[in-house]
């Protein structure tokens, strides 16, 4: 993640940990999604709005763990827009605590219309990616 990136800082909450005080692995996916939503807000956008016809389902997600997080740790998530197609956005995430790498991940989300029983992939609205890249400090 060399160029730009949106920085989101938060603390580990007690309910996110196990009995040893270590963050449960599933929470890293929540952290990535939370940072993605913060990026959208910083761009003046929202991932979801009641009654909206567009949605952003996840089609792929992964995370590689390097070091644990513990209760009350402050950590930073850096989000970058990596690959964009006409219908998908791939984000990369780097989580750090101070100078220590906690892990990195990626997520691909598709732009889709909501159907009565499903969703159908559609083209991303033209203004979305430029706004996200600007909020992330990345050139278009």
Phi, psi and omega per residue, in radians:
X1 nan 1.364 -3.037
X2 -1.497 -0.776 -3.048
X3 -1.721 2.120 3.015
X4 1.043 -2.742 -3.112
X5 2.229 2.406 3.104
X6 -1.480 2.248 -3.117
X7 -1.784 2.264 3.129
X8 -2.255 2.155 -3.085
X9 -1.954 2.440 3.068
X10 -2.723 3.050 3.106
X11 -2.004 2.648 3.067
X12 -1.286 2.279 3.101
X13 -1.641 2.695 -3.078
X14 -1.002 -0.749 -3.077
X15 -1.182 -0.193 3.129
X16 -1.515 -0.043 -3.053
X17 -1.917 2.871 3.046
X18 -1.633 -2.988 -3.096
X19 -1.119 -0.363 3.109
X20 -1.535 -0.012 3.141
X21 1.450 0.193 -3.133
X22 -1.673 2.420 3.124
X23 -1.086 2.286 3.084
X24 -1.173 2.450 -3.027
X25 -0.946 -0.599 -3.073
X26 -1.148 -0.410 -3.108
X27 -1.213 -0.395 3.121
X28 -1.117 -0.576 3.066
X29 -1.197 -0.650 3.071
X30 -1.154 -0.696 3.116
X31 -1.072 -0.740 3.124
X32 -1.090 -0.781 3.141
X33 -1.142 -0.699 3.115
X34 -1.074 -0.745 3.110
X35 -1.173 -0.650 3.077
X36 -1.060 -0.805 -3.138
X37 -1.107 -0.663 3.093
X38 -1.123 -0.668 3.067
X39 -1.067 -0.802 3.124
X40 -1.040 -0.763 3.121
X41 -1.094 -0.741 3.119
X42 -1.081 -0.482 3.122
X43 -1.500 0.002 -3.113
X44 1.366 0.388 -3.104
X45 -2.092 3.048 3.008
X46 -2.451 2.500 3.131
X47 -1.254 -0.524 -3.084
X48 -2.621 2.551 3.079
X49 -2.491 2.399 3.134
X50 -0.916 2.263 3.111
X51 1.441 -0.020 -3.132
X52 -1.203 2.574 3.136
X53 -1.586 -0.207 3.104
X54 -1.779 2.538 3.036
X55 -2.356 2.955 -3.088
X56 -2.284 1.180 -3.131
X57 -1.163 2.590 3.092
X58 -1.429 2.348 3.117
X59 -1.977 -0.222 3.083
X60 -2.814 2.457 3.087
X61 -2.671 2.477 3.068
X62 -2.637 2.765 3.093
X63 -2.593 2.324 3.080
X64 -1.894 2.099 -3.075
X65 -1.557 2.415 3.093
X66 -2.105 -0.739 -3.121
X67 -2.536 2.659 -3.112
X68 -1.409 2.775 2.918
X69 -1.888 2.649 -3.105
X70 -2.218 2.845 3.116
X71 -0.837 2.304 3.118
X72 1.249 0.056 3.030
X73 -1.093 2.430 2.964
X74 -1.633 2.346 -3.140
X75 -2.464 2.826 -3.108
X76 -2.108 2.394 3.028
X77 -1.990 2.158 3.054
X78 -1.813 2.185 -3.126
X79 -1.914 2.354 3.039
X80 -2.257 2.600 2.988
X81 -1.522 2.097 -3.127
X82 -1.725 -1.432 -3.064
X83 -1.871 2.353 3.099
X84 -2.190 2.291 2.982
X85 -1.972 -3.064 3.131
X86 -1.142 -0.397 -3.061
X87 -2.169 -0.107 -3.083
X88 -2.344 2.708 3.019
X89 -2.194 2.251 3.031
X90 -1.873 2.164 3.100
X91 -1.804 2.651 2.924
X92 -2.089 2.601 -3.076
X93 -2.303 2.415 3.029
X94 -2.231 2.178 3.131
X95 -1.921 2.249 3.127
X96 -2.320 2.698 2.984
X97 -2.182 1.851 -3.027
X98 1.092 -2.224 3.132
X99 -1.576 -0.030 -3.040
X100 -1.637 2.269 3.054
X101 -1.318 2.196 3.083
X102 -1.595 -0.665 3.106
X103 2.912 3.078 3.127
X104 -2.468 2.695 -3.115
X105 -2.667 3.122 3.080
X106 -2.556 2.765 3.136
X107 -2.599 2.369 3.040
X108 -1.991 2.248 3.118
X109 -2.155 2.508 -3.133
X110 -1.893 2.573 3.014
X111 -1.499 2.227 -3.058
X112 -2.514 2.602 3.010
X113 -1.592 2.559 3.124
X114 -1.506 2.182 3.071
X115 -1.833 2.919 -3.131
X116 -0.942 -0.702 -3.087
X117 -2.125 0.123 -3.065
X118 -2.859 -2.944 3.039
X119 -2.302 2.657 3.127
X120 -2.251 2.228 -3.138
X121 -1.111 2.384 3.118
X122 -2.383 2.980 3.124
X123 -1.180 2.501 3.093
X124 -1.207 2.320 3.070
X125 -0.947 2.472 -2.991
X126 -1.007 -0.532 -3.056
X127 -1.503 -0.206 -3.003
X128 -1.183 -0.987 -3.038
X129 -1.114 -0.776 3.094
X130 -1.026 -0.675 3.118
X131 -1.167 -0.731 3.124
X132 -1.128 -0.776 3.130
X133 -1.102 -0.689 3.115
X134 -1.108 -0.758 3.129
X135 -1.148 -0.487 3.126
X136 -1.532 -0.030 -3.138
X137 1.261 0.461 3.131
X138 -1.885 2.525 3.087
X139 -1.339 2.695 -3.118
X140 -1.370 nan nan
